[in-house]
């Protein structure tokens, strides 16, 4: 006996849902949503998404920030590209950002500190706001009263002073550290990317101890892998977590778009390169 074939109700359900909620099936998939370029690295991006959800303090699914994630782990190493002056890497990133804009995203965030080295070029090519992770983090550090800051991140982030301009504009001094600290931080990031979390945390612990022996009052976690590694210590009084700052800036953008109170985390709004 042949089993009874049930009718395919998928199309019917979609039509009913669209009618009930007045949703047009012709709207672009990213229309008005936050666009996130991630995959640099993949686990750190997943950690950022969890942070975004938790920081929203939403009480129901419907109140979370709607987003479209474009995960691109194939993008070559950003720090190496900066050191070698390789124009292909920022070109790939710019293409991916344009794709997020093309599907209708209302603002775009990049879940990678080092990629913000080219943020001015990215922002000028977009027609929607790009939420600036570096600017949001510098603003938060200044709001907390930071005066002397050590920024931890990839080799290029640290050696080329990715945060220097944003911090200096806020009268916050960025302190250079020894080559050993730069090297150990790079090792910690590489270990995290390869899945060796325990070893990576050990390296980061040595780095943080060394930083605290320097005359500084704040340590900026300027790499999403470092944010992931330091999650259990992220509330330390001298830590400013760039990933949390980016998440808060994204939430404020969404709340402002909805016409709600955007007073989440930092209360400043100058966090997008080309305006929000």
C-alpha positions as CSV (number, residue, x, y, z in Angstrom):
1,X,0.0,0.0,0.0
2,X,1.4,3.4,-1.0
3,X,1.7,6.0,1.7
4,X,-0.7,8.9,1.4
5,X,1.1,11.8,-0.3
6,X,0.6,15.0,1.7
7,X,0.2,18.3,-0.1
8,X,3.1,20.6,-0.1
9,X,2.0,23.4,2.2
10,X,5.3,25.4,2.2
11,X,4.1,27.9,-0.4
12,X,0.7,28.2,1.3
13,X,2.3,28.9,4.6
14,X,4.6,31.6,3.2
15,X,1.6,33.3,1.5
16,X,-0.5,33.2,4.7
17,X,2.4,34.5,6.8
18,X,3.0,37.3,4.3
19,X,-0.7,38.3,4.4
20,X,-1.0,38.2,8.1
21,X,2.1,40.3,8.8
22,X,1.9,42.5,5.8
23,X,5.3,41.3,4.5
24,X,6.2,41.7,0.9
25,X,8.0,38.8,-0.6
26,X,9.7,41.2,-3.1
27,X,11.7,43.0,-0.4
28,X,15.4,42.5,-0.6
29,X,16.7,40.0,2.0
30,X,18.8,42.6,3.9
31,X,16.3,45.5,3.6
32,X,16.9,47.8,6.6
33,X,18.8,45.2,8.5
34,X,22.3,45.3,10.0
35,X,24.9,43.8,7.6
36,X,27.8,42.1,9.2
37,X,31.0,41.0,7.4
38,X,32.6,38.2,9.4
39,X,34.6,35.1,9.2
40,X,37.8,36.8,10.2
41,X,38.0,34.4,12.1
42,X,34.9,32.3,12.1
43,X,34.8,31.4,15.8
44,X,35.4,35.0,16.8
45,X,32.5,36.0,14.6
46,X,30.3,33.5,16.3
47,X,31.3,34.9,19.6
48,X,30.5,38.4,18.4
49,X,27.0,37.3,17.4
50,X,26.4,35.9,20.9
51,X,27.7,39.2,22.4
52,X,25.3,41.1,20.1
53,X,22.4,39.0,21.3
54,X,23.2,39.3,25.0
55,X,24.0,43.0,24.9
56,X,20.7,43.8,23.3
57,X,18.9,42.9,26.6
58,X,15.9,41.9,24.6
59,X,13.1,40.0,26.2
60,X,11.7,38.4,23.1
61,X,13.0,37.2,19.7
62,X,11.3,40.1,18.0
63,X,13.3,42.7,19.8
64,X,16.7,41.5,18.8
65,X,18.8,43.3,16.1
66,X,17.9,41.8,12.7
67,X,21.1,41.2,10.7
68,X,22.5,39.5,7.6
69,X,25.9,37.8,8.2
70,X,28.2,37.4,5.3
71,X,31.0,35.1,6.6
72,X,34.1,35.1,4.4
73,X,36.8,33.0,6.0
74,X,38.5,32.9,2.5
75,X,39.7,36.5,2.9
76,X,43.5,36.4,3.2
77,X,45.3,37.5,6.4
78,X,44.6,41.2,6.9
79,X,47.7,42.0,9.0
80,X,50.0,40.4,6.4
81,X,48.3,42.3,3.6
82,X,48.9,45.6,5.4
83,X,52.6,44.7,6.0
84,X,53.1,43.7,2.4
85,X,51.0,46.5,0.9
86,X,48.7,44.0,-0.8
87,X,45.8,45.9,-2.5
88,X,43.9,42.7,-3.3
89,X,42.7,42.1,0.3
90,X,41.0,45.4,0.9
91,X,39.5,45.1,-2.6
92,X,38.0,41.7,-1.7
93,X,36.6,43.2,1.6
94,X,35.2,46.2,-0.3
95,X,33.4,43.9,-2.8
96,X,31.8,42.0,0.1
97,X,30.7,45.2,1.8
98,X,29.1,46.3,-1.5
99,X,27.2,43.0,-1.7
100,X,25.7,43.6,1.8
101,X,24.7,47.1,0.7
102,X,23.2,45.7,-2.6
103,X,20.9,43.4,-0.7
104,X,19.5,46.4,1.2
105,X,21.4,46.5,4.6
106,X,20.8,49.8,6.4
107,X,24.2,49.8,8.0
108,X,27.3,47.7,7.9
109,X,29.7,46.4,10.6
110,X,33.0,44.5,10.1
111,X,33.7,42.0,12.9
112,X,37.5,42.4,12.5
113,X,39.7,45.2,14.0
114,X,42.6,44.9,11.6
115,X,40.3,45.3,8.6
116,X,39.5,48.8,9.9
117,X,42.9,49.9,8.7
118,X,41.1,50.6,5.4
119,X,37.9,51.8,7.0
120,X,38.1,55.3,5.5
121,X,38.2,53.9,2.0
122,X,35.4,51.4,2.7
123,X,33.1,54.0,4.2
124,X,33.6,56.5,1.3
125,X,32.6,53.8,-1.1
126,X,29.4,52.9,0.7
127,X,26.1,54.7,0.6
128,X,25.0,53.5,4.1
129,X,26.7,54.0,7.4
130,X,29.6,51.8,8.3
131,X,29.7,51.3,12.1
132,X,33.3,52.0,13.1
133,X,34.6,49.5,15.7
134,X,37.8,51.6,16.3
135,X,35.9,54.8,16.9
136,X,33.3,53.2,19.1
137,X,36.0,51.6,21.3
138,X,38.0,54.8,21.6
139,X,34.9,56.7,22.6
140,X,34.1,54.1,25.3
141,X,37.7,54.2,26.6
142,X,37.6,58.0,26.9
143,X,34.2,57.9,28.5
144,X,35.6,55.6,31.2
145,X,38.3,58.1,31.9
146,X,41.2,56.4,30.2
147,X,44.3,58.5,29.8
148,X,47.1,56.1,28.9
149,X,46.1,53.1,26.8
150,X,47.7,49.9,25.5
151,X,46.0,48.4,22.5
152,X,46.5,44.7,22.0
153,X,45.8,43.2,18.6
154,X,47.4,41.8,15.5
155,X,51.0,42.8,14.6
156,X,49.8,45.5,12.2
157,X,47.2,46.8,14.6
158,X,49.9,47.3,17.3
159,X,52.9,48.3,15.2
160,X,51.0,50.8,13.0
161,X,48.9,52.3,15.7
162,X,45.5,51.5,14.3
163,X,43.8,53.2,17.3
164,X,46.2,56.1,17.6
165,X,44.3,58.8,15.7
166,X,40.9,58.0,17.3
167,X,42.5,58.0,20.8
168,X,44.5,61.1,20.2
169,X,41.4,63.0,19.1
170,X,39.9,62.2,22.5
171,X,43.1,63.3,24.4
172,X,43.9,59.7,25.2
173,X,47.5,58.6,24.8
174,X,48.3,55.3,23.1
175,X,51.4,53.6,24.7
176,X,53.8,51.6,22.6
177,X,54.9,48.2,24.1
178,X,57.9,46.0,23.6
179,X,58.4,43.7,20.7
180,X,58.0,40.7,23.1
181,X,54.5,41.8,24.0
182,X,53.6,42.3,20.3
183,X,55.1,38.8,19.5
184,X,53.2,37.1,22.4
185,X,50.0,38.7,21.4
186,X,50.4,37.5,17.8
187,X,51.0,34.0,19.1
188,X,47.9,34.1,21.3
189,X,45.8,35.2,18.3
190,X,47.3,32.5,16.0
191,X,46.7,29.8,18.7
192,X,43.1,31.0,19.1
193,X,42.5,30.8,15.3
194,X,43.8,27.3,15.3
195,X,41.6,26.1,18.1
196,X,44.2,25.9,20.8
197,X,42.2,27.9,23.3
198,X,44.1,26.8,26.5
199,X,47.5,27.7,25.1
200,X,46.2,30.9,23.7
201,X,44.8,32.0,27.1
202,X,48.1,31.2,28.7
203,X,49.9,33.5,26.2
204,X,47.3,36.2,26.7
205,X,47.7,36.0,30.5
206,X,51.4,36.7,30.2
207,X,50.7,39.6,27.8
208,X,48.2,41.2,30.2
209,X,50.6,40.8,33.2
210,X,53.3,42.5,31.2
211,X,51.0,45.3,30.1
212,X,49.9,45.9,33.7
213,X,53.6,46.5,34.7
214,X,53.7,49.4,32.2
215,X,52.5,52.9,33.2
216,X,49.0,52.6,31.7
217,X,45.5,52.6,33.0
218,X,43.6,50.8,30.3
219,X,44.1,47.8,28.0
220,X,42.0,47.7,24.8
221,X,41.3,44.2,23.5
222,X,41.7,45.2,19.8
223,X,41.2,41.8,18.2
224,X,38.0,39.7,18.2
225,X,40.1,36.6,19.1
226,X,41.4,38.4,22.2
227,X,37.8,39.3,23.1
228,X,36.9,35.6,22.9
229,X,39.9,34.5,24.9
230,X,39.4,37.1,27.7
231,X,35.6,36.6,28.0
232,X,35.8,35.4,31.6
233,X,38.0,38.5,32.5
234,X,36.3,41.0,30.2
235,X,34.8,42.9,33.2
236,X,38.3,43.6,34.6
237,X,38.5,47.3,35.6
238,X,41.3,48.0,33.1
239,X,39.8,46.2,30.1
240,X,38.0,47.8,27.2
241,X,36.6,45.2,24.8
242,X,36.4,46.3,21.2
243,X,33.9,43.5,20.4
244,X,31.5,44.7,23.1
245,X,31.9,48.2,21.9
246,X,31.0,47.2,18.3
247,X,28.0,45.2,19.5
248,X,26.7,48.2,21.6
249,X,27.2,50.6,18.6
250,X,25.2,48.2,16.4
251,X,22.4,48.0,18.9
252,X,22.3,51.8,19.3
253,X,22.1,52.1,15.5
254,X,19.1,49.7,15.4
255,X,17.3,51.3,18.3
256,X,17.7,54.8,16.7
257,X,16.4,53.4,13.4
258,X,13.4,52.1,15.2
259,X,13.0,55.5,17.0
260,X,13.7,54.0,20.4
261,X,16.1,55.0,23.2
262,X,19.6,54.1,22.0
263,X,21.3,54.5,25.4
264,X,23.2,51.2,25.4
265,X,26.8,51.1,26.6
266,X,28.4,54.3,25.3
267,X,26.0,57.2,25.1
268,X,27.9,58.9,22.3
269,X,26.7,58.6,18.7
270,X,29.8,59.5,16.6
271,X,30.6,55.9,15.8
272,X,30.2,55.6,12.1
273,X,32.8,56.7,9.6
274,X,30.2,58.3,7.3
275,X,27.4,59.1,9.6
276,X,24.6,57.1,11.1
